[in-house]
Amino acid sequence: MNYMKVLGILYIILGIIFMVCPIVSAEVVSLIAGISLMAFGFATIIDGFSAQSRATHLSALKILLGICAVIFGLLFVYKIDALSFLVAFQ
């Protein structure tokens, strides 16, 4: 089977799940966004402390961006509903 057909069927199933259980689906989206932001933040912090980045003036900016990403990730996991935040941001 073509992978595009499989993805289409998967997206239809996910759409039905979002319509049937919107609150649970919004919590899952918030959890996924929070975990992704925390992973991005930790990777950016590690990159800021790397030997290649230490020689440049951007290492402090990378570390600050990583800290902000980790904080937003924690907020999305524990406090903020990411779906409503992103819709309001747009």
Steps between C-alpha positions, in 0.01 A plus 500: 500500500620848422621690806288802403186287531611375840568856616161611368322227693702582812411871474131418459511282812684771695245759385213285622675451835549878529128556434385232744736585788614863461615553859717190514637575154592856602681365807695255284599777258613713795704211640667430164580870449646524851720196461619621159585845639690350793700274266577798275600706804738239638657448157547875457656534846742216424581664167566827679758331723668312215858576401408636157236733635708622795732695270217706355296774661178306434555242773333716766205556269468125436507428872235766568281366220536149640401611849193681363402193297529275806288741706230513231516122468441460873212747482339308214537171686368624835294819454415641158282335240727522195219482245319806636831685545607438140160594358501823701859568390405474134 
